[in-house]
Amino acid sequence: MLQIKYIRENKELVVERLKIKNFDAAGLVESVIELDNRRKTIQAEQDNKQMELNLLSKEIGDLFKNGKVEEGNIARERTILLKKEIKDLTASMQLTESGIDEILLQIPNVPHESVGPGKGDADNEEISSGGVLPDMGADALPHWDLGKKLDILDFDLGNKITGAGFPVYKGKGARLQRALISFFLDEATKAGYQEVIPPLMVNEASAYGTGQLPDKEGQMYYVAADDLYLIPTAEVPVTNIYRDVILNAADFPMKNTAYTPCFRREAGSYGKDVRGLNRLHQFDKVEIVQLQHPDKSYEALKEMVGHVEGLLKKLKLPYRIMRLCGGDLSFTAALTFDFEVYAAAQKKWLEVSSVSNFESFQANRLKLRFKETGSKKTQVAHTLNGSALALPRILAALMENNQTKDGIKIPEVLKDYTGFDYI
């Protein structure tokens, strides 16, 4: 969430920039500043009464010692009253702080100055592209037909076992999936990311820390008996490794990568655009996460975008990079670049990665701080994350774009991982 100090110092900027996200923050900003003023007033009154109480407590003994019993009793009565008033002020302070937090949780992150207006993905800006769009001809099969024909991808079996959106990968299809995971992890490790294997369920504090709660609870699978959430992305458990942590500036950058299955309810997703691997309830993904010094987080974002682009080049997939407009930007992100690959048989672009800078928005919720060398003052760090990469649509594009009369040709960079050239 935004820091109250930032909102106070940049009131007009916050309201104007959030209009880019199609969010009217004026009323919330006024309310949170009003509550913060009240908090400061309560704090000052509480401090004054505590100071008076401390002085009286020291004086009472001397008054009784010097025989000033009546004055001592009056002072004692005053301390009783002060303690009650301080207790009441403490309760008011807690109520006021809860009100401030409640409002702050409703205010999205402020978009970066480069983010333009727009309502949705149709208004996103293409900033770069690469590769050649293949022309597969009219006989090209979409990946769901290819998977069935080659017996490597079974949606009916997944539906039988669990339900729609839970496919079964078989034989060389499963091997190709595992090859992609290993390839992505190895490339991330080469780029300096430390691999971790995090839990696949998180508690409420973790989901709150990265912004899934209270904004996206309807999209997560919830295990009521244990009050846990299945992760929608490895970003959640990996970033929460650093919740309530104070780092040294010399520790930056902190770089982690993780492979996990991901679980999303995808409530309200229907129609032809969600067929096959295009949208699933369970899917595999390799994530990269960085913690950075605020002065260097946009350099880190550029580096992460370059890393994802490098993966797509090595897989020889046609891609384009989109800078998201305000209306398509998430609640927590300041700037996001989406990567899309072209699936030849479907003749459509499929999103395979989002790379985002959250600036201090997540870190403030996580209480993730750092100290400059030699300083005792703490500052809030910046967090970034990106898919590197999400597998379902990568697999869909690889299958469709690389189909031949002999089967599916495996990209050169994956052959050492699969152990075969064709499916």
For each residue, the residues with C-beta under 8 A, 3 or more apart:
1: 101 104 105 107 361 364 365
2: 6 7 14 104 107 109 110 361 364
3: 6 7 360 364 380
4: 7 8 32 36 100 104
5: 8 9
6: 2 3 9 10 14
7: 2 3 4 10 11 14 29 32 33 107
8: 4 5 11 33 36
9: 5 6
10: 6 7 13 14
11: 7 8 14 15 29 33
12: 15 16
13: 10 16 17 110
14: 2 6 7 10 11 17 18 25 29 107 110
15: 11 12 18 19 25 26 29
16: 12 13 19
17: 13 14 20 21 110 111 113
18: 14 15 21 23 24 25 107 108 110 111
19: 15 16 22 23 24 117 326
20: 17 111 115 116 117 325 326
21: 17 18 108 111 326 327 329
22: 19 119 326 327
23: 18 19 107 108
24: 18 19 27
25: 14 15 18 28 29 107 108
26: 15 29 30
27: 24 30 31
28: 25 31 32 103 106 107
29: 7 11 14 15 25 26 32 33 107
30: 26 27 33 34
31: 27 28 34 35 103
32: 4 7 28 29 35 36 100 103 104 107
33: 7 8 11 29 30 36 37
34: 30 31 37 38
35: 31 32 38 39 96 99 100 103
36: 4 8 32 33 39 40 100
37: 33 34 40 41
38: 34 35 41 42 96
39: 35 36 42 43 93 96 97 100
40: 36 37 43 44
41: 37 38 44 45
42: 38 39 45 46 89 92 93 96
43: 39 40 46 47 93
44: 40 41 47 48
45: 41 42 48 49 89
46: 42 43 49 50 86 89 90 93
47: 43 44 50 51
48: 44 45 51 52
49: 45 46 52 53 82 85 86 89
50: 46 47 53 54 86
51: 47 48 54 55
52: 48 49 55 56 82
53: 49 50 56 57 79 82 83 86
54: 50 51 57 58
55: 51 52 58 59
56: 52 53 59 60 75 78 79 82
57: 53 54 60 79
58: 54 55 61 62
59: 55 56 62 63 75
60: 56 57 63 64 72 75 76 79
61: 58 64 65
62: 58 59 65 66
63: 59 60 66 68 69 71 72 75
64: 60 61 67 68 69 72
65: 61 62
66: 62 63
67: 64
68: 63 64 71 72
69: 63 64 72 73
70: 73 74
71: 63 68 74 75
72: 60 63 64 68 69 75 76
73: 69 70 76 77
74: 70 71 77 78
75: 56 59 60 63 71 72 78 79
76: 60 72 73 79 80
77: 73 74 80 81
78: 56 74 75 81 82
79: 53 56 57 60 75 76 82 83
80: 76 77 83 84
81: 77 78 84 85
82: 49 52 53 56 78 79 85 86
83: 53 79 80 86 87
84: 80 81 87 88
85: 49 81 82 88 89
86: 46 49 50 53 82 83 89 90
87: 83 84 90 91
88: 84 85 91 92
89: 42 45 46 49 85 86 92 93
90: 46 86 87 93 94
91: 87 88 94 95
92: 42 88 89 95 96
93: 39 42 43 46 89 90 96 97
94: 90 91 97 98
95: 91 92 98 99
96: 35 38 39 42 92 93 99 100
97: 39 93 94 100 101
98: 94 95 101 102
99: 35 95 96 102 103
100: 4 32 35 36 39 96 97 103 104
101: 1 97 98 104 105
102: 98 99 105 106
103: 28 31 32 35 99 100 106 107
104: 1 2 4 32 100 101 107
105: 1 101 102 214
106: 28 102 103
107: 1 2 7 14 18 23 25 28 29 32 103 104
108: 18 21 23 25 331 332
109: 2 331 332 333 334 358 359 361
110: 2 13 14 17 18 334
111: 17 18 20 21 115 326 329 333 334 335
112: 115 334 335 357
113: 17
114: 323 335
115: 20 111 112 323 324 325 326 329 334 335
116: 20 123 125 323 325 326
117: 19 20 123 325 326 327
118: 122 123 124 325 326 327 328
119: 22 122 123 325 327 328
120: 123 325 327 328
121: 124 322 324 328
122: 118 119
123: 116 117 118 119 120 325 327 328
124: 118 121 322 323 324 325 328 338
125: 116 322 323 325
126: 129 320 321 322
127: 321 322 323 337
128: 309 320 321
129: 126 318 319 320 321
130: 309 312 313 318 319 320
131: 312 313 316 317 318 319 342
132: 318
133: 318 342 344
134: 318 342 344 401
135: 344
136: 139 140 344 345 400 401 403
137: 140
138:
139: 136
140: 136 137 344 345 400 403
141: 145 146 149 345 400 403
142: 145 146 275 276 343 345 346 400
143: 146 147 153 276 277 343 345 346 395 396 399 400
144: 147 148 153 155 275 276 277
145: 141 142 148 149
146: 141 142 143 149 150 153 345 399 400 403 408
147: 143 144 150 151 152 153 154 155 173 276 399
148: 144 145 151 153 154 155
149: 141 145 146
150: 146 147 153 172 173 407 408 423
151: 147 148 154 170 171
152: 147 169 170 171 172 173 174 176 423
153: 143 144 146 147 148 150 167 168 169 170 173 277
154: 147 148 151 157 158 167 168 170
155: 144 147 148 158 159 164 167 168 276
156: 159 160
157: 154 160 161 168
158: 154 155 161 162 163 164 165 166 167 168
159: 155 156 162 163 164 166
160: 156 157
161: 157 158 166 168
162: 158 159 166
163: 158 159 166 281
164: 155 158 159 281
165: 158 266 279 280 281 282
166: 158 159 161 162 163 280 281 282
167: 153 154 155 158 277 280
168: 153 154 155 157 158 161
169: 152 153 173 174 177
170: 151 152 153 154 173 174
171: 151 152 174 175
172: 150 152 175 176 418 420 423
173: 147 150 152 153 169 170 176 177 423
174: 152 169 170 171 177 178
175: 171 172 178 179 418 419 420
176: 152 172 173 179 180 395 398 410 414 418 423
177: 169 173 174 180 181 284 391 395
178: 174 175 181 182 417
179: 175 176 182 183 414 417 418
180: 176 177 183 184 389 391 394 395 414 417
181: 177 178 184 185 259 284 286 391
182: 178 179 185 186 417
183: 179 180 186 187 413 414 417
184: 180 181 187 188 259 286 311 388 389
185: 181 182 188 189 195 257 259 286
186: 182 183 189 190
187: 183 184 190 191 307 310 311 314 388
188: 184 185 191 193 195 257 286 288 307 388
189: 185 186 192 193 194 195 257
190: 186 187
191: 187 188 255 288 307
192: 189 255
193: 188 189 255 256 257 288
194: 189 255 256 257
195: 185 188 189 256 257 258
196: 238 241 256 257 258
197: 258 259 260
198: 231 234 237 238 241 258 260
199: 202 231 237
200: 230 231 237 260 261 263
201: 223 226 228 229 230 231
202: 199 206 207 228 229 231 236 237 240
203: 206 207 227 228 229
204: 207 208 213 227 229
205: 208 209 240 243
206: 202 203 209 210 236 237 240 243
207: 202 203 204 210 212 213 217 220 229 236
208: 204 205 211 212 213 214 365
209: 205 206 239 240 243 362 365 366
210: 206 207 235 236 239 240 332 362 365 366
211: 208 215 216 330 331 332 358 361 362 365
212: 207 208 215 216 217 219 220 229 232 236
213: 204 207 208 216 217
214: 105 208 217
215: 211 212 331 332
216: 211 212 213 219 220 232 331
217: 207 212 213 214 220 222 229
218: 265 267
219: 212 216 232 264 265 266 267
220: 207 212 216 217 229 230 232 263 264 265
221: 229 230 263 264 265
222: 217 228 229 230
223: 201 226 227 228 229 230
224: 227
225:
226: 201 223
227: 203 204 223 224
228: 201 202 203 222 223
229: 201 202 203 204 207 212 217 220 221 222 223
230: 200 201 220 221 222 223 263
231: 198 199 200 201 202 234 236 237 260 262 263
232: 212 216 219 220 236 262 263 264
233: 236 260 262 285 287 385 387
234: 198 231 237 238 258 259 260 262 285 286 287 289
235: 210 238 239 287 289 385
236: 202 206 207 210 212 231 232 233 239 240
237: 198 199 200 202 206 231 234 240 241 258 260
238: 196 198 234 235 241 256 258 287 289 385
239: 209 210 235 236 242 243 289 362 366 383 385
240: 202 205 206 209 210 236 237 243 366
241: 196 198 237 238 245 256
242: 239 245 247 254 291 366 368 381
243: 205 206 209 239 240 366 367 368
244: 366 367 368
245: 241 242 368 369
246: 369 370 371 378
247: 242 251 252 254 291 368 369 370 371 381
248: 251 370 371 373
249: 252 293 370 371 372 373
250: 373
251: 247 248 254 370
252: 247 249 291 292 293 296 370 381
253: 290 291 292 293 296 300
254: 242 247 251 290 291 292
255: 191 192 193 194 288 289 290
256: 193 194 195 196 238 241 288 289 290
257: 185 188 189 193 194 195 196 286 287 288 289 388
258: 195 196 197 198 234 237 238 286 287 289
259: 181 184 185 197 234 284 285 286 287
260: 197 198 200 231 233 234 237 284 285 287
261: 200 282 283 284 285
262: 231 232 233 234 282 283 284 285 390
263: 200 220 221 230 231 232 281 282
264: 219 220 221 232 280 281 283
265: 218 219 220 221 281
266: 165 219 269 274 279 280 281
267: 218 219
268:
269: 266 274 279
270: 274
271: 274
272: 275
273: 278 279
274: 266 269 270 271 278 279
275: 142 144 272 278
276: 142 143 144 147 155 396
277: 143 144 153 167 280 283 392 393 395 396
278: 273 274 275 350 392 393 396
279: 165 266 269 273 274
280: 165 166 167 264 266 277 283 392
281: 163 164 165 166 263 264 265 266
282: 165 166 261 262 263
283: 261 262 264 277 280 390 391 392
284: 177 181 259 260 261 262 390 391 392
285: 233 234 259 260 261 262 387 389 390 391
286: 181 184 185 188 234 257 258 259 387 388 389 391
287: 233 234 235 238 257 258 259 260 385 386 387 388
288: 188 191 193 255 256 257 304 307 385 386 388
289: 234 235 238 239 255 256 257 258 383 384 385
290: 253 254 255 256 297 300 304 383 384 385
291: 242 247 252 253 254 363 368 381 382 383 384
292: 252 253 254 296 297 300 381 382 383 384
293: 249 252 253 296 297 370 381 382
294: 297 359 360 379 380 381 382
295:
296: 252 253 292 293 299 300
297: 290 292 293 294 300 301 357 359 382 384
298: 301 302 335 357
299: 296 302 303
300: 253 290 292 296 297 303 304 357 382 384
301: 297 298 304 305 335 337 355 356 357 384
302: 298 299 305 306
303: 299 300 306 307
304: 288 290 300 301 307 308 355 384 386 388
305: 301 302 308 309 321 337 355 386
306: 302 303 309 310
307: 187 188 191 288 303 304 310 311 386 388
308: 304 305 311 312 339 353 355 386 387 388 389
309: 128 130 305 306 312 313 319 321 339
310: 187 306 307 313 314
311: 184 187 307 308 314 315 388 389
312: 130 131 308 309 315 317 319 339 341 352 389
313: 130 131 309 310 316
314: 187 310 311 411 413
315: 311 312 394 398 411 413 414
316: 131 313 411 412
317: 131 312 341 342 394 397 398 401
318: 129 130 131 132 133 134 341 342 401
319: 129 130 131 309 312 339 340 341 342 352
320: 126 128 129 130 339 340 349
321: 126 127 128 129 305 309 337 338 339
322: 121 124 125 126 127 337 338 339 340
323: 114 115 116 124 125 127 335 336 337
324: 115 121 124 328 329 333 335 336 337 338
325: 20 115 116 117 118 119 120 123 124 125 328 329
326: 19 20 21 22 111 115 116 117 118 329
327: 21 22 117 118 119 120 123
328: 118 119 120 121 123 124 324 325
329: 21 111 115 324 325 326 333 335 336
330: 211 333 336 356
331: 108 109 211 215 216
332: 108 109 210 211 215 356 358 361 362
333: 109 111 324 329 330 336 356 357 358 361
334: 109 110 111 112 115 356 357 358 359 361
335: 111 112 114 115 298 301 323 324 329 356 357
336: 323 324 329 330 333 354 355 356 357
337: 127 301 305 321 322 323 324 354 355 356
338: 124 321 322 324 351 353 354 355
339: 308 309 312 319 320 321 322 351 352 353 354 355 387 389
340: 319 320 322 349 350 351 352
341: 312 317 318 319 349 350 352 393 394 397
342: 131 133 134 317 318 319 348 349 350 397 401
343: 142 143 346 347 348 349 350 393 396 397 400 401
344: 133 134 135 136 140 347 397 400 401
345: 136 140 141 142 143 146 400 403
346: 142 143 343 350 396 400
347: 343 344
348: 342 343
349: 320 340 341 342 343
350: 278 340 341 342 343 346 393 396 397
351: 338 339 340 354 393
352: 312 319 339 340 341 387 389 390 393 394 397
353: 308 338 339 386 387 388 389 390
354: 336 337 338 339 351 386 387
355: 301 304 305 308 336 337 338 339 384 385 386 387
356: 301 330 332 333 334 335 336 337 384 385 386
357: 112 297 298 300 301 333 334 335 336 382 384
358: 109 211 332 333 334 361 362 363 382 383 384 385
359: 109 294 297 334 382 383
360: 3 294 363 364 380 381 382
361: 1 2 109 211 332 333 334 358 364 365 383
362: 209 210 211 239 332 358 365 366 368 383
363: 291 358 360 366 367 368 369 380 381 382 383
364: 1 2 3 360 361 367 380
365: 1 208 209 210 211 361 362
366: 209 210 239 240 242 243 244 362 363 383
367: 243 244 363 364
368: 242 243 244 245 247 291 362 363 380 381 383
369: 245 246 247 363 378 379 380 381
370: 246 247 248 249 251 252 293 378 379 381
371: 246 247 248 249 375 376 377 378 379
372: 249 375 377 379
373: 248 249 250
374:
375: 371 372
376: 371
377: 371 372
378: 246 369 370 371
379: 294 369 370 371 372
380: 3 294 360 363 364 368 369
381: 242 247 252 291 292 293 294 360 363 368 369 370
382: 291 292 293 294 297 300 357 358 359 360 363
383: 239 289 290 291 292 358 359 361 362 363 366 368
384: 289 290 291 292 297 300 301 304 355 356 357 358
385: 233 235 238 239 287 288 289 290 355 356 358
386: 287 288 304 305 307 308 353 354 355 356
387: 233 285 286 287 308 339 352 353 354 355 390
388: 184 187 188 257 286 287 288 304 307 308 311 353
389: 180 184 285 286 308 311 312 339 352 353 394
390: 262 283 284 285 352 353 387 393 394
391: 177 180 181 283 284 285 286 394 395
392: 277 278 280 283 284 395 396
393: 277 278 341 343 350 351 352 390 396 397
394: 180 315 317 341 352 389 390 391 397 398
395: 143 176 177 180 277 391 392 398 399
396: 143 276 277 278 343 346 350 392 393 399 400
397: 317 341 342 343 344 350 352 393 394 400 401
398: 176 315 317 394 395 401 402 408 411
399: 143 146 147 395 396 402 403 408
400: 136 140 141 142 143 146 343 344 345 346 396 397 403
401: 134 136 317 318 342 343 344 397 398
402: 398 399 408 409 410 411
403: 136 140 141 146 345 399 400 407 408 409
404: 407 408 409 422
405:
406: 409 422
407: 150 403 404 422 423
408: 146 150 398 399 402 403 404 422 423
409: 402 403 404 406 421 422
410: 176 402 414 415 418 420 421 422 423
411: 314 315 316 398 402 414 415
412: 316 415
413: 183 314 315
414: 176 179 180 183 315 410 411 417 418
415: 410 411 412 418 419 420 421
416: 419
417: 178 179 180 182 183 414
418: 172 175 176 179 410 414 415
419: 175 415 416
420: 172 175 410 415 423
421: 409 410 415
422: 404 406 407 408 409 410
423: 150 152 172 173 176 407 408 410 420
